Structure formats: structure tokens, C-alpha cells
Amino acid sequence: MYAQINGTRIFFDVEGMGWVPDGPILRKKPTCFVLHGGPGGDHTGYKPGLTPLSEIMQLVYIDNRGSGHSAEGPPESYSLENNVEDIEALRQYLGLDKIVLHGHSYGGMVAQTYALRYPQNVAGLLLLTTSPSHEFIEKAKRIVEEKGTSEMKAIAQVLWEGAFSSEEELTRFYELMAPLYSTTHNPTPSEEERKLAQDARKRSNRCYQALNEGFGGFLRTFDLRHQLPAVKAPTLVMGARHDWITPVEDSVEIAGLIPESELIIFEASSHSVIKDEHGPYIATVKDFVQRRIIEAVEQQV
């Protein structure tokens, strides 16, 4: 499905009912916008991993402008500012009241920014392996220098410079960095596993220009630390002990800044928590949503 908003066409897909039969009434479930990483990622990597969450929330998967199935535009339009405003425009387009934001990696940076700009529209924040400031970049550089191979160090330099020149080069980046992204990465996959990975790559449509805009530009000055104490929405912060790109201490920092937030560290995961510890991740999110968000949403009805 598409929404023509803010001068562009944004792709979104909905999983799960918003209103469910409960005896003599229709009970409203929270609506959760799923915000992908990157910049320049897309929503496909979250399917079907997030599907169990549709039991308790209606999920709205979104591709940022220029990414996935959304319309392309001038690279300079692939900005944090526009990503935030597109979320607000889509919320209005869908006629929604308060929304939950599930933000992974760069999506978590977008979610935090949105919550600060539109606090009245946020029912809850689910922040997964993300950061509050540009300082994550220097920390990630040190981790690559310590743990990376020579090939990893070389391709990571392209990321730091925001200098990818093709989709093929970006694909090569993710292939080389896969052992750092996931603790469950298998360097010798079976034929079936290889086929599944190939299919996943073909489904996705990453935008290297958006990634360049972020790491070559606005992410170098991104910093919400002084503003985060103003966040009032129920917030779950989820970090990963072995995360190389948004290091675990950044999740600890976010949780320390947002009042009454809850923090969990996935001890066996890297950046790809949904893959590395899928069962514990689903259980953690469900528990938090049921305790901290659903009751508040039902009170709106």
C-alpha cells in the first residue's frame, strides 16, 4: 500500500487487526509503526520475525523515502528531518491517534526524534540496538579496528566516509560484516540456508544513497542526549552485549536519560537481536507492551 504524503510516495504494509472481537465489544489494539535501520534499509528484514507481535499490536511496516518500495527522490531529501515528518504525515493519513514506535538501529534514532517532536502522539517506544548521539560512530570504528579483518576495515571505511557507489558495493559490505552483525552467523551455510539468504537479499531494496547521506552527513552531528529526559512515553530500551555498530553502552545511556524507561541487554546477541535471540526478544516486547502500553491505549477508547 502507498500513501502520497509530503511530496513523495511512502510504502507501508499492515499486519494484524486494529480492533479485535472480545465478547460483546471490539477491543482496540495499539498500532505500532516499525521503523527500519540504515539509513537506506527497508522493512523486509523484519518479516516474519515480528509477526508474533501482531498478536498484541497492529504492525505498520514502513519504507523510508528512497528506500525499499517507497519512491526515490533527490539524495538530499533522504534526511532524518524528512523521515520524522513522513511518520507524522502517515499517522494523519491513516487517521490514527497515538502510535507505538518500534525503532531498530537508525529507526531508533528516528523514533527518539519523533517522540521529542510529537510527544502527544506517542503511546510507547520500543528502542532496539540504537544510539542517542553521533558518538556511536567513533565507538564502532574502534570495535572494527579491534575485531575486524582487513577486508572488514576497508569496507567499513567506505561507510564512515559515506562513499558507497553502487548497490553491489553495499551488498558486499553486508556480506563482509555479517559476522559482526550477528552472533549466529553461519560462515558455512547449507544449500537451503544459502538459498534463504539469497531470497532475502532479492526481496530487499537497500538505498546506498540514503546511507551515504546519513554517515557522510547528518549522523555526524546527531545528538539527542540533552533532550531525552523530556520523553514521557513508556519506553523499552533493548541493547545487545556484542553489538558492534550501536554499542551496548549506548542503550544503557538512553535508558539512563529517559525517565521510567526499562532496559534489557540481550547477552547472546549482536546488532541483529531479532535473529540472534528471537524467542527472548518476542517475550520481552510482549511483556512490556502488555504491562506498560495496552492498558493506556484501552483507556483512550
Secondary structure per residue as TSV (DSSP state, phi and psi in degrees):
chain	resnum	aa	ss	phi	psi
A	1	M	-	360.0	155.6
A	2	Y	E	-133.8	148.6
A	3	A	E	-124.0	127.1
A	4	Q	E	-87.7	100.5
A	5	I	E	-139.9	149.5
A	6	N	T	49.5	36.9
A	7	G	T	74.7	15.6
A	8	T	E	-145.2	176.6
A	9	R	E	-115.8	115.4
A	10	I	E	-103.1	129.9
A	11	F	E	-83.8	137.8
A	12	F	E	-145.0	155.4
A	13	D	E	-138.9	144.0
A	14	V	E	-114.5	132.8
A	15	E	E	-124.9	121.4
A	16	G	S	97.5	149.9
A	17	M	-	-74.5	150.3
A	18	G	S	-87.8	-30.0
A	19	W	E	-125.8	128.9
A	20	V	E	-121.9	143.2
A	21	P	E	-64.4	132.1
A	22	D	E	-140.6	87.2
A	23	G	T	63.4	-125.8
A	24	P	T	-85.1	3.0
A	25	I	E	-125.6	165.9
A	26	L	E	-103.1	123.7
A	27	R	E	-100.0	131.3
A	28	K	E	-84.6	129.8
A	29	K	-	-93.8	153.3
A	30	P	-	-63.1	146.0
A	31	T	E	-101.6	127.1
A	32	C	E	-116.9	121.2
A	33	F	E	-83.3	123.7
A	34	V	E	-94.6	114.5
A	35	L	E	-106.8	118.9
A	36	H	-	-80.6	169.5
A	37	G	-	-87.5	-165.9
A	38	G	T	130.5	-115.8
A	39	P	T	-56.1	153.8
A	40	G	T	100.3	2.8
A	41	G	-	-78.2	-164.7
A	42	D	-	-151.1	-178.7
A	43	H	G	-81.3	-13.7
A	44	T	G	-65.3	-29.7
A	45	G	G	-68.9	-10.8
A	46	Y	G	-95.3	-2.1
A	47	K	T	-109.1	131.2
A	48	P	T	-95.4	16.1
A	49	G	T	-55.2	-36.2
A	50	L	T	-89.2	-5.6
A	51	T	G	-50.7	-41.0
A	52	P	G	-58.2	-25.0
A	53	L	G	-71.0	-18.7
A	54	S	G	-69.2	-9.6
A	55	E	G	-69.6	-28.2
A	56	I	T	-118.4	-12.7
A	57	M	S	-139.8	150.1
A	58	Q	E	-83.1	124.5
A	59	L	E	-98.9	131.4
A	60	V	E	-117.5	105.5
A	61	Y	E	-82.0	137.6
A	62	I	E	-130.4	139.6
A	63	D	-	-104.9	124.9
A	64	N	-	-61.2	155.8
A	65	R	T	-51.7	134.5
A	66	G	T	85.8	-15.2
A	67	S	S	-110.2	156.3
A	68	G	T	54.8	-125.6
A	69	H	T	-97.5	2.8
A	70	S	S	-76.9	162.1
A	71	A	-	-68.8	146.2
A	72	E	-	-78.2	163.6
A	73	G	-	-160.8	-173.2
A	74	P	-	-60.8	136.5
A	75	P	G	-52.1	-34.4
A	76	E	G	-66.3	-14.7
A	77	S	G	-83.1	-8.4
A	78	Y	-	-85.5	74.7
A	79	S	-	-123.0	159.3
A	80	L	H	-58.7	-41.8
A	81	E	H	-56.0	-49.4
A	82	N	H	-69.4	-36.5
A	83	N	H	-60.5	-41.5
A	84	V	H	-66.2	-46.9
A	85	E	H	-68.4	-29.8
A	86	D	H	-67.4	-35.3
A	87	I	H	-62.6	-46.6
A	88	E	H	-63.6	-41.4
A	89	A	H	-65.3	-38.0
A	90	L	H	-68.8	-38.2
A	91	R	H	-57.9	-45.3
A	92	Q	H	-67.5	-40.8
A	93	Y	H	-58.4	-38.8
A	94	L	T	-86.4	-2.1
A	95	G	T	68.1	35.0
A	96	L	-	-94.8	152.5
A	97	D	S	-88.6	-116.2
A	98	K	S	-80.3	145.9
A	99	I	E	-124.7	153.2
A	100	V	E	-91.7	143.2
A	101	L	E	-116.4	121.0
A	102	H	E	-103.0	106.5
A	103	G	E	-116.1	118.1
A	104	H	E	-106.1	129.7
A	105	S	T	59.1	-121.3
A	106	Y	H	-59.6	-32.8
A	107	G	H	-59.3	-31.7
A	108	G	H	-68.8	-32.0
A	109	M	H	-68.9	-39.6
A	110	V	H	-64.0	-43.7
A	111	A	H	-61.9	-43.9
A	112	Q	H	-62.5	-43.1
A	113	T	H	-63.9	-42.7
A	114	Y	H	-62.2	-43.2
A	115	A	H	-63.0	-31.7
A	116	L	H	-76.6	-34.3
A	117	R	H	-83.2	-35.0
A	118	Y	-	-127.9	59.4
A	119	P	G	-60.2	-29.9
A	120	Q	G	-69.4	-12.8
A	121	N	G	-106.1	6.4
A	122	V	E	-111.1	120.8
A	123	A	E	-89.8	-21.5
A	124	G	E	179.1	158.7
A	125	L	E	-123.3	131.5
A	126	L	E	-119.7	100.6
A	127	L	E	-105.8	113.5
A	128	L	E	-113.5	120.2
A	129	T	S	37.7	73.2
A	130	T	-	-137.4	-173.4
A	131	S	-	-141.4	157.1
A	132	P	S	-96.5	-7.2
A	133	S	B	-159.0	171.0
A	134	H	T	-63.4	-13.9
A	135	E	H	-64.6	-15.7
A	136	F	H	-60.3	-29.0
A	137	I	H	-65.1	-47.8
A	138	E	H	-65.6	-35.7
A	139	K	H	-65.6	-42.3
A	140	A	H	-64.8	-37.9
A	141	K	H	-58.8	-42.3
A	142	R	H	-66.2	-37.0
A	143	I	H	-66.8	-41.4
A	144	V	H	-64.0	-40.8
A	145	E	H	-63.0	-33.8
A	146	E	H	-80.9	-40.9
A	147	K	H	-111.6	-14.4
A	148	G	-	-84.4	156.0
A	149	T	-	-78.5	173.1
A	150	S	H	-63.0	-36.8
A	151	E	H	-67.1	-39.6
A	152	M	H	-62.4	-44.5
A	153	K	H	-61.7	-39.3
A	154	A	H	-68.5	-45.3
A	155	I	H	-73.4	-30.1
A	156	A	H	-65.6	-31.7
A	157	Q	H	-61.8	-34.4
A	158	V	H	-63.7	-39.9
A	159	L	H	-62.6	-50.2
A	160	W	H	-58.5	-33.6
A	161	E	H	-85.9	-9.1
A	162	G	T	60.6	50.6
A	163	A	-	-127.8	27.3
A	164	F	-	-65.9	141.3
A	165	S	-	-114.7	-5.6
A	166	S	-	-163.7	162.3
A	167	E	H	-63.5	-34.8
A	168	E	H	-64.0	-39.9
A	169	E	H	-67.0	-38.1
A	170	L	H	-67.0	-40.3
A	171	T	H	-60.1	-41.5
A	172	R	H	-62.1	-37.8
A	173	F	H	-57.8	-50.6
A	174	Y	H	-68.5	-31.9
A	175	E	H	-66.3	-44.8
A	176	L	H	-70.2	-36.1
A	177	M	H	-88.0	-1.8
A	178	A	H	-52.1	-41.0
A	179	P	H	-63.5	-25.3
A	180	L	H	-84.4	-30.4
A	181	Y	H	-72.5	-29.3
A	182	S	-	-140.3	130.7
A	183	T	T	-73.9	-17.4
A	184	T	T	-99.7	11.6
A	185	H	-	-58.3	133.1
A	186	N	-	-108.1	109.9
A	187	P	S	-71.9	-14.8
A	188	T	S	-127.0	70.2
A	189	P	-	-69.9	154.8
A	190	S	-	-71.3	170.3
A	191	E	H	-61.3	-39.4
A	192	E	H	-65.6	-42.5
A	193	E	H	-64.9	-38.6
A	194	R	H	-64.0	-41.1
A	195	K	H	-65.1	-40.8
A	196	L	H	-62.4	-41.3
A	197	A	H	-66.3	-39.7
A	198	Q	H	-64.2	-42.0
A	199	D	H	-63.2	-40.1
A	200	A	H	-62.8	-41.4
A	201	R	H	-64.1	-38.9
A	202	K	H	-69.0	-31.6
A	203	R	H	-70.3	-30.8
A	204	S	-	-82.8	161.0
A	205	N	-	-142.7	78.0
A	206	R	-	-74.1	151.1
A	207	C	-	-115.4	103.5
A	208	Y	H	-68.7	-26.8
A	209	Q	H	-65.4	-38.6
A	210	A	H	-66.5	-39.1
A	211	L	H	-63.0	-40.3
A	212	N	H	-62.9	-41.3
A	213	E	H	-60.5	-39.3
A	214	G	H	-70.7	-61.2
A	215	F	H	-74.3	-24.1
A	216	G	T	-89.6	-5.4
A	217	G	T	-143.7	-99.3
A	218	F	G	-67.1	-25.8
A	219	L	G	-70.3	-17.0
A	220	R	G	-71.3	-18.1
A	221	T	T	-121.0	1.2
A	222	F	-	-58.9	129.3
A	223	D	B	-163.9	113.5
A	224	L	-	-112.0	5.0
A	225	R	T	-59.2	-38.2
A	226	H	T	-74.7	-18.8
A	227	Q	T	-95.8	-24.0
A	228	L	G	-58.9	-29.2
A	229	P	G	-60.7	-13.3
A	230	A	G	-83.1	-9.9
A	231	V	-	-69.5	126.8
A	232	K	-	-110.1	-14.2
A	233	A	S	-69.2	147.0
A	234	P	-	-55.2	127.5
A	235	T	E	-130.9	129.0
A	236	L	E	-109.8	122.9
A	237	V	E	-108.1	125.7
A	238	M	E	-123.0	115.7
A	239	G	E	-110.8	172.2
A	240	A	E	-131.1	131.2
A	241	R	T	-58.7	-33.9
A	242	H	T	-108.8	18.9
A	243	D	-	-65.2	128.8
A	244	W	S	-95.8	-27.2
A	245	I	S	-100.0	-34.9
A	246	T	S	-123.6	82.6
A	247	P	-	-54.8	153.7
A	248	V	H	-55.6	-33.4
A	249	E	H	-65.1	-21.7
A	250	D	H	-70.6	-37.4
A	251	S	H	-65.2	-40.8
A	252	V	H	-60.7	-40.7
A	253	E	H	-65.3	-44.5
A	254	I	H	-58.7	-46.9
A	255	A	H	-62.9	-32.7
A	256	G	H	-73.0	-19.9
A	257	L	H	-95.2	-31.4
A	258	I	S	-90.3	119.2
A	259	P	T	-58.9	138.3
A	260	E	T	58.6	21.5
A	261	S	-	-77.2	161.8
A	262	E	E	-115.4	144.2
A	263	L	E	-123.8	133.9
A	264	I	E	-133.9	137.6
A	265	I	E	-110.3	124.4
A	266	F	E	-85.1	108.3
A	267	E	T	-72.5	-21.3
A	268	A	T	-106.3	14.2
A	269	S	-	-115.1	157.8
A	270	S	-	-107.6	-149.6
A	271	H	S	-60.6	-30.0
A	272	S	-	-91.7	64.4
A	273	V	H	-59.3	-40.2
A	274	I	H	-60.2	-30.7
A	275	K	H	-85.2	-46.0
A	276	D	H	-71.1	-38.7
A	277	E	T	-137.5	62.6
A	278	H	H	-60.3	-49.4
A	279	G	H	-59.6	-52.3
A	280	P	H	-61.5	-35.9
A	281	Y	H	-62.8	-49.4
A	282	I	H	-60.6	-45.2
A	283	A	H	-62.5	-39.3
A	284	T	H	-65.1	-47.1
A	285	V	H	-66.4	-44.3
A	286	K	H	-59.1	-45.3
A	287	D	H	-60.2	-45.6
A	288	F	H	-64.9	-46.5
A	289	V	I	-61.6	-42.5
A	290	Q	I	-66.8	-36.1
A	291	R	I	-81.1	-38.8
A	292	R	I	-111.1	-19.8
A	293	I	I	-116.3	-46.1
A	294	I	H	-59.3	-44.8
A	295	E	H	-59.6	-41.9
A	296	A	H	-65.0	-39.7
A	297	V	H	-65.7	-42.3
A	298	E	H	-63.3	-28.7
A	299	Q	H	-71.3	-18.1
A	300	Q	H	-74.1	-24.6
A	301	V	-	-75.3	360.0
